[in-house]
């Protein structure tokens, strides 16, 4: 099965549909996105150029099979995502106003990078049931704040 995102003129994902692979075959019997787009236009009354194929198995430019050569368009499209035509990436909603796009991982990153690593002592206090220590993003200060859930 193939998956296609129905996008608006402003590039917002409105819907994601599944399409039978046979409905994507060109005259040579090869699956192509353009044939799928034409099929969807004919059967859903929505312009072909506003149907974009997506991979249900891709998140943060990583394919869930472990074979990242199969990663397609950065992230599996979902309602509310945005289609970045220039970079051929589906972007989730921006989590914080200060965060920036990181094209290589097709994810949003804080302006100061990832949260710091916990110390060995902090890690040892975290268990499978309780994560005592963790970092949360503080948008007001644009910092990673260390919190203790048990304090």
N, C-alpha and C positions, 0 to 999 in steps of 0.2 A: 504494500500500500504506500502511496505517496501522500504527502501532506502539503497543503497550500494555505497561505495566509491571505485573507481578503483584507486589503488595506484601503484606507481613505485617501483622498487627494493630498491630505497633509501627512501621509505616511504612517498613520496610526493603525495598528492591527485591530480589526473589528471582529474577526472570526477566523477560526482555523478549521478546515475541512479535510477529510480523507478522500482520496481519489483512487479508484481501481487502477492498477498499473496498465491494464489493457487500454484504458482511456487516454493514455499518454503516448501511444505508439504512432510513429510517423509512417510514411509509405514504405520505408525500409525495415519496419518492425523494430525500430529503436525508440526507447523512451526519451521524450524530450519535454522540457518545461513548456515550450511554446505550444505544443499540441495540448498539453494539460490546461494551459491558460485559455486556449480557444474553446475547449470542451466546457470549462467552468463558465466562461462568458455566455455560451449558448444555453446552458442549463441553469444558470443562476442570475441572469440579467445584471451582470456586473462587468465592467470593462476588463478585457483580458490583461491589459498592462497593470491592473491593480490586483492581480493574483500572483503571489510570489511563492515559489516552492521553498519549503523549509524541511529541516531534518528533525524529526521527533527525538532522535538519539544524540543530539549535540547540545552541550551546555558549556559555556566558557571556552569555546573553541576546542572542546574535548569530546570525542565520540565515546559513548558508553561501552563499546566493544573493546576499547583499549587501542584500537587502530585509528589514530588521529588523522590519518590520510583520508578517512571517511567523514571527518568533521565538515559540516556544511553550514555556511552563513552564520557562524559564531554561536548562535543560540537557537533553540527551538522556539519558533514564534508562539506567542500567547496573547490573548486579548489585552490591550493596553500597551503592548510593546511598540517600539518605533522602528520602521524600516529605514536603514541608512543605505541609500542606493549607492553612494560613492564608494563606501567600504564593503558593501554587500554583507551587512551584519544586521541581525535583529537585536535591538537593545531593550533590556528591561527598563522599567521606570528608574529614573535617577533617585538613589536613596537619600541623598542630602544635597543641598544647593551647592556646597563647595566641592563636591566630588567631580572627578574628571574621567573621561573615557580612556580606557586602556585597550587599544585595538588588538594587541597581540593575544591577550587573554579574553578579549571581548567581554570585559566586565568593568564595572565602575570601581575606581580606587580613590582613597582619601588623598587630599593634596600633600599629605606628609608620609604616604606609604601605608603599608600594612601595620596592624597593631603589633606592639613589641611582643616578644616571646615571654612567656611566664618563666620565672626562675624555677630551678629544680625543686626548691622547697614549696613553692606555690603549686607546682604540678603534683607533688606528692600529696598535697591536701585535697586535690580533686579526685573524685572517685567516679565510678560508672553511674552512680545515682545522684551525686552532688558535685556540681562544678562550683566550688567555693570561690575560686578566683577567676576573673574574666575581664576582658577589656570591652568597653562600649565607646562608641564615637560620640564626642561632645561637639556638636555643630557650633555652639556659641563661641567656644574657645578654639575650635579646629584642633582638638587634641584627642588622643586616646586616653580615657580615664580607666584606671584599674579599680574594679569593685570586688567586694567580698560578699557573697550572698549569705554567709553565715554571720556576718557582723551585725 
